[in-house]
Amino acid sequence: GIAADYTNIVLINLDDVGYGDFSFNGAYGYTTPNIDKMAAEGVRFTHFLVGQPISGASRAGLLTGCYPNRIGFSGAPGPDSNYGVHPEEMTIAEVLKQKGYSTAIFGKWHLGSQKEFLPLQNGFDEYYGLPYSNDMWPFHPQQGEVFNFPDLPTYDGNEIIGYNTDQTRLTTDYTTRSVNFIKKNKNKPFFLYLAHNMPHVPLAVSDKFKGKSEQGLYGDVMMEIDWSVGEIF
């Protein structure tokens, strides 16, 4: 067949995952066969640095290619933060849309939660997920002492469809939407950004993997993430 003149891009971002959390890097008590296979068949970057070691700023760097501080990003914006990605900054999604790509993000955004900062205003055709970290909600262990977080919204596009969503659903919901997006766009170029909330705390796993690892809830969560990667492949 004739080679396509474009490359489909699937970018999977795991939140707070550790170097040793995959079986090819020495994890034990569970295995990550799909991620291990990707590591074996692909290229591993084992000395990889981000602009800041924190969600919001590192994502700003990832999606714009800019040093976060240069574009006004320091730290992690919370529910009441009044800053986000500047409308004139080009995200990967905006660049690819100029080339005819379909674009989607499922998962954690964290580039600002006011409407102008959300994904649909910054190059993405579809968005489903949380606007910031999954622990920025009323059930934070330091709620009332350190934090006073409001209810955590779940977005579908620009619309809030619920609050404090059962987080055991998130990994599966993001995966289902990702697979559907790939199927829908299989004959044209697409960019899928899957930004899993897990394994950032609070940890949550579906019944499919609950109690399946020998490493407790964290291992179960990693097994479900590996399942997700397999479904997308």
Residue pairs with C-beta under 8 A, 6 or more apart in sequence:
4 189
6 99
6 100
6 101
6 189
7 189
8 189
8 190
8 191
8 192
9 92
9 96
9 190
9 191
9 192
10 178
10 182
10 192
10 194
10 232
11 92
11 191
11 192
11 193
11 194
12 194
12 196
12 229
12 232
13 59
13 62
13 107
13 108
13 193
13 194
13 195
13 196
14 196
14 198
14 199
14 225
15 55
15 108
15 133
15 195
15 196
15 197
15 198
15 199
15 200
16 199
16 200
16 201
17 199
17 222
17 225
19 25
20 26
20 27
21 27
21 32
21 199
21 222
22 32
22 35
22 36
22 39
22 222
23 30
23 31
23 32
23 33
23 36
24 32
24 35
24 36
24 39
24 40
27 215
27 222
28 214
28 215
29 213
29 214
29 215
29 219
30 212
30 213
30 214
30 215
30 219
30 220
30 222
30 223
31 223
31 226
32 222
32 223
32 225
32 226
33 226
33 230
34 226
34 227
34 229
34 230
34 233
35 225
35 226
35 229
38 229
38 233
50 58
50 61
50 62
51 57
51 58
51 60
51 61
51 67
51 68
51 69
52 58
52 61
52 68
52 69
52 73
52 74
52 75
54 75
54 76
55 76
55 108
55 110
55 132
55 133
55 200
56 68
56 73
56 75
56 76
56 77
56 110
56 111
56 132
57 68
57 69
57 73
57 74
57 75
57 76
58 68
59 109
59 110
59 111
59 195
60 66
60 68
60 71
60 73
60 85
60 111
61 67
61 68
61 73
63 85
63 91
63 92
63 93
63 111
63 193
64 71
64 85
64 89
64 90
64 91
64 92
65 92
66 89
68 74
71 85
71 86
71 89
72 83
72 86
73 83
73 85
73 111
76 110
76 132
76 133
77 83
77 84
77 110
77 111
77 112
77 113
77 132
78 132
78 136
78 149
79 113
79 132
79 136
79 149
79 150
79 152
81 112
81 113
82 114
83 112
83 117
84 111
84 112
84 113
84 114
84 116
84 117
85 91
85 111
85 112
85 117
85 122
87 116
87 121
87 122
90 123
91 122
91 123
92 123
92 191
92 193
93 101
93 103
93 105
93 119
93 122
93 123
93 124
93 191
93 193
94 122
94 123
95 123
96 103
96 123
96 189
96 191
97 103
97 123
97 125
99 189
100 188
100 189
101 188
101 189
101 190
101 191
102 125
102 181
102 184
102 185
102 188
102 189
102 190
102 191
103 123
103 124
103 125
103 126
103 190
103 191
103 192
103 193
104 124
104 125
104 126
104 127
104 177
104 178
104 181
104 190
104 191
104 192
104 193
105 119
105 124
105 126
105 127
105 129
105 193
105 194
105 195
106 126
106 127
106 128
106 129
106 173
106 174
106 177
106 178
106 181
106 192
106 193
106 194
106 195
107 129
107 130
107 170
107 174
107 193
107 194
107 195
107 196
107 197
108 129
108 130
108 132
108 133
108 134
108 195
108 196
108 197
108 200
109 118
109 119
109 127
109 129
109 130
109 131
109 132
109 155
109 195
110 131
110 132
110 133
111 117
111 122
112 118
112 131
113 131
113 132
115 121
115 158
118 127
118 131
118 155
118 158
119 127
120 127
120 157
120 158
124 193
126 157
126 177
126 181
127 155
127 156
127 157
127 158
128 154
128 155
128 156
128 157
128 173
128 174
128 177
129 154
129 155
129 170
129 174
129 195
129 197
130 152
130 153
130 154
130 155
130 165
130 170
130 197
131 153
131 155
133 197
133 200
134 152
134 167
134 170
134 197
134 200
134 201
134 202
135 200
135 201
135 202
136 147
136 149
136 152
137 149
137 151
137 152
137 164
138 149
138 150
138 151
138 152
138 164
139 164
139 202
140 147
140 149
143 149
151 163
151 164
152 163
152 164
152 165
153 160
153 162
153 163
154 160
154 161
154 162
154 163
154 165
155 161
166 204
167 197
167 202
167 204
168 204
168 205
168 206
168 207
169 206
170 196
170 197
170 198
170 204
171 196
171 197
171 198
171 204
171 205
171 206
171 221
171 224
171 225
171 228
172 206
172 208
172 224
172 228
174 194
174 196
174 228
175 194
175 227
175 228
175 231
175 232
178 192
178 194
178 228
178 231
178 232
179 231
179 232
181 190
181 192
182 190
182 192
182 232
192 232
194 228
194 232
196 225
196 228
198 204
198 205
198 221
198 224
198 225
199 218
199 221
199 222
199 225
203 217
203 218
203 221
204 221
205 217
205 220
205 221
205 224
206 224
208 224
208 227
209 220
209 221
209 223
209 224
209 227
210 220
211 220
212 219
212 220
212 223
213 219
213 220
213 222
213 223
215 222
